[in-house]
Amino acid sequence: MHLEAPPRVRRLRFSIESLGWRRGLWELVTWRRPYDPAVDRSFDAEHGTDTAGSLEPVGLGIADADRRDQAIRYLPSPARVTNWMLDRVELNPSSCTFVDLGCGKGRVLLLAAQRPFQRVIGIEISPWLATTARRNAGAYRPPPVLRAPIEVVEADVTTVELPLSDLLIHLYHPFDPSVTATVLRRLEASLARLPRRVTIAYLAYTGAVQPVAEVLADVDWLHLRRYEQSVRGHYNWLIYSN
């Protein structure tokens, strides 16, 4: 499955909506990344957390060598990019559980928990990142208030039974797409036992979009609902549902 890039005007609109007009126009005019998410600590300064930084898998205490090789560098999602998706994903938060696969330090969990999901769950294989995510959930200073309980599970995502409610599953390209395929095969078996609504919101840079799309295209119960690409292609949303 080959995904065509959205028209340039649509990409610009998405960049402005999800990054803000200053950063969106900066990308358009200079053709450079508008800021470095690894060093942007504005979210942490506001909320008393530790979610910034850029970390390679080799130093994150992942015991399984294969999973460590399949893991991808930690970078935090910009809050506006996450909120853009949460505002447009077209589901009722109170009817489903939010699950972040490869939740890292937990910034996305904090943003999701500002909405009335039944539960907000992060699954993270790195003991260090999982501990940091739990610490951030405890340290987070509102406003806005957290409206959903947060749980961080330290585990290999391919071994976890996902909740038996409707699901909004989030990924910020945390590992090789083959791991995602394994998770979805396990989820398919669960859906056969108990059918329910599943929405997947996958954030990826342009170079990762095609491999991800190919894996998800092989899942016959999932359908692509929306594809958005930013001007520079650093933040692209692929949204699927059954």
matplotlib code that plots the C-alpha trace (Angstrom):
import matplotlib.pyplot as plt

x = [0.0, 1.5, 0.3, 0.3, 1.3, -1.6, -1.7, 0.7, -2.1, -3.5, -0.1, 0.4, -3.0, -2.2, 1.2, -0.3, -3.1, -0.9, 2.3, 0.9, 1.1, 4.6, 6.1, 4.0, 5.0, 8.6, 8.7, 7.2, 9.5, 12.8, 12.2, 13.8, 12.5, 10.8, 12.2, 14.0, 11.6, 14.5, 15.4, 12.0, 11.2, 8.3, 5.8, 8.0, 8.5, 4.7, 3.8, 6.8, 7.5, 10.5, 9.4, 11.9, 15.1, 16.4, 17.4, 18.7, 17.4, 20.9, 20.9, 17.4, 17.8, 15.8, 16.9, 15.7, 18.3, 15.9, 13.4, 16.2, 17.3, 13.7, 13.2, 13.5, 15.0, 12.8, 11.6, 8.6, 5.5, 4.7, 1.6, -0.1, 0.4, -1.1, -4.0, -4.7, -5.3, -7.4, -9.6, -10.2, -10.2, -14.0, -14.8, -16.3, -13.5, -15.9, -16.7, -13.1, -9.7, -6.6, -3.5, -0.1, 2.2, 5.8, 4.7, 8.2, 8.3, 4.5, 3.8, 1.0, -0.5, -0.8, -2.5, -4.9, -5.8, -7.0, -10.0, -12.6, -11.3, -12.3, -8.6, -5.3, -2.7, 1.0, 2.9, 6.7, 9.4, 12.2, 12.3, 13.8, 11.3, 8.4, 9.6, 10.0, 6.4, 5.0, 6.9, 5.6, 2.0, 2.5, 4.4, 2.1, 0.8, -2.7, -4.4, -5.9, -7.1, -6.5, -9.9, -8.9, -6.7, -3.2, -1.6, 1.9, 2.7, 6.3, 6.2, 6.9, 3.8, 3.5, 2.7, 0.1, -3.7, -5.3, -8.5, -11.8, -13.4, -13.4, -9.8, -7.9, -4.3, -1.6, 1.9, 4.7, 6.8, 8.2, 9.5, 9.9, 6.6, 7.0, 6.3, 3.1, 2.1, 2.5, 0.4, -2.4, -2.4, -2.9, -5.6, -7.4, -7.7, -9.2, -11.6, -12.8, -13.8, -15.2, -15.9, -15.4, -14.3, -10.6, -9.0, -5.3, -3.6, 0.0, 2.4, 5.4, 8.0, 7.8, 10.5, 8.6, 5.1, 5.4, 6.6, 4.0, 1.2, 2.3, 2.0, -1.4, -2.7, -2.2, -4.7, -7.9, -10.1, -8.5, -9.2, -7.3, -9.6, -7.2, -3.6, -2.1, 1.4, 3.2, 5.1, 8.5, 7.1, 8.4, 4.8, 2.4, -0.8, -2.1, -5.5, -7.2, -10.3, -12.3]
y = [0.0, 3.3, 6.5, 9.6, 12.8, 15.2, 18.4, 21.1, 23.4, 20.7, 19.9, 23.6, 23.7, 20.6, 22.1, 25.3, 23.5, 21.0, 23.1, 26.6, 29.3, 30.5, 27.0, 26.0, 29.1, 28.7, 25.3, 26.6, 29.7, 28.2, 24.5, 23.7, 22.1, 24.8, 23.6, 20.7, 18.5, 16.9, 20.2, 21.9, 21.9, 24.2, 21.4, 20.3, 23.8, 24.3, 21.0, 20.0, 16.9, 15.3, 14.4, 16.1, 14.5, 12.2, 8.7, 5.7, 2.2, 0.9, 2.9, 2.2, -1.1, -3.3, -6.8, -8.6, -8.1, -8.5, -6.0, -3.6, -3.8, -3.2, -0.2, 3.3, 6.4, 8.1, 11.6, 13.3, 14.2, 17.9, 18.6, 20.4, 17.5, 15.0, 17.3, 17.8, 14.1, 13.8, 16.7, 15.0, 11.3, 11.1, 9.0, 9.5, 9.2, 8.1, 4.9, 3.7, 3.1, 5.0, 2.9, 4.3, 1.5, 2.5, 5.3, 6.5, 9.2, 9.5, 12.9, 11.6, 9.8, 13.1, 14.8, 11.9, 11.9, 15.5, 13.9, 11.6, 8.2, 5.2, 4.5, 5.7, 3.0, 3.3, 0.1, 0.5, -2.1, 0.1, -0.1, 3.4, 5.0, 3.2, 4.5, 8.0, 7.9, 6.9, 9.7, 12.2, 11.0, 11.7, 15.0, 16.5, 19.9, 20.9, 22.9, 21.3, 18.6, 14.9, 13.4, 9.8, 7.4, 6.7, 3.2, 2.5, -1.2, -2.2, -5.0, -6.1, -4.9, -8.3, -10.0, -7.7, -8.4, -5.1, -4.0, -5.5, -2.1, 0.0, 1.2, 4.2, 2.9, 5.5, 5.0, 7.5, 5.1, 3.4, 0.2, -1.7, -2.2, -5.9, -5.5, -3.6, -6.5, -9.0, -6.8, -6.6, -10.3, -10.8, -8.1, -9.8, -13.0, -10.9, -9.2, -12.6, -13.4, -10.0, -7.6, -3.9, -0.7, -0.1, 3.1, 3.4, 6.8, 6.3, 9.3, 8.9, 10.8, 10.6, 8.0, 5.6, 6.1, 3.6, 0.6, 1.3, 1.7, -1.6, -3.5, -2.0, -2.6, -6.4, -6.2, -6.7, -5.6, -2.1, 0.7, 3.9, 6.8, 9.8, 10.6, 13.9, 15.0, 18.2, 20.5, 19.0, 15.5, 15.3, 14.7, 12.6, 11.0, 7.7, 7.0, 3.6, 1.9, -1.2]
z = [0.0, -1.1, 0.6, -1.4, 0.4, 1.0, -1.0, 0.1, 1.3, 3.5, 4.9, 5.8, 7.4, 9.5, 10.5, 11.7, 13.5, 15.2, 15.8, 16.0, 13.3, 14.2, 14.0, 11.0, 9.0, 10.1, 8.5, 5.3, 4.9, 6.1, 5.3, 8.7, 11.8, 13.8, 17.2, 18.8, 20.8, 22.6, 24.3, 24.5, 28.2, 28.2, 29.0, 31.9, 33.2, 33.3, 34.9, 37.1, 35.0, 33.2, 29.7, 27.5, 26.1, 23.4, 24.5, 22.6, 23.4, 24.3, 27.6, 28.7, 30.5, 28.0, 28.9, 25.8, 23.1, 20.2, 21.7, 22.4, 18.7, 17.6, 19.9, 18.4, 20.0, 22.7, 21.8, 23.4, 21.3, 21.2, 23.3, 20.5, 18.1, 20.5, 21.3, 17.6, 17.3, 20.5, 19.3, 15.9, 16.4, 16.5, 19.5, 22.9, 25.5, 28.2, 26.2, 25.8, 27.3, 26.0, 25.6, 24.7, 23.3, 24.2, 26.4, 27.2, 29.9, 29.8, 28.3, 26.1, 29.0, 30.9, 27.9, 27.4, 31.1, 30.8, 29.0, 30.5, 29.3, 31.3, 31.9, 30.5, 30.3, 29.2, 28.3, 28.3, 28.2, 29.6, 33.4, 33.6, 31.3, 33.0, 36.4, 35.0, 33.5, 36.9, 38.6, 36.1, 36.6, 40.4, 39.9, 37.3, 38.4, 37.0, 35.6, 33.6, 36.0, 35.2, 34.5, 34.0, 36.1, 34.8, 34.9, 33.6, 32.9, 32.6, 30.0, 26.4, 24.5, 22.7, 25.9, 27.3, 27.2, 26.2, 28.1, 27.1, 26.4, 23.2, 22.6, 21.4, 20.8, 20.4, 19.0, 18.4, 16.2, 19.3, 17.8, 14.5, 12.7, 13.0, 16.8, 16.0, 13.7, 16.6, 18.9, 16.3, 15.8, 19.5, 19.6, 16.6, 18.7, 21.6, 19.2, 18.0, 21.6, 22.4, 19.5, 20.3, 18.6, 18.1, 16.9, 16.2, 16.1, 14.8, 14.8, 12.6, 10.6, 6.8, 6.5, 8.7, 7.2, 4.4, 6.4, 9.1, 6.4, 4.8, 8.1, 8.9, 5.4, 6.1, 9.0, 7.2, 10.0, 10.1, 7.7, 7.1, 8.1, 7.9, 6.9, 7.7, 6.9, 8.2, 5.8, 6.8, 7.5, 11.1, 12.4, 10.4, 11.7, 10.4, 11.9, 11.5, 13.0, 12.6]

ax = plt.figure().add_subplot(projection="3d")
ax.plot(x, y, z, "-o")
ax.set_aspect("equal")
plt.show()
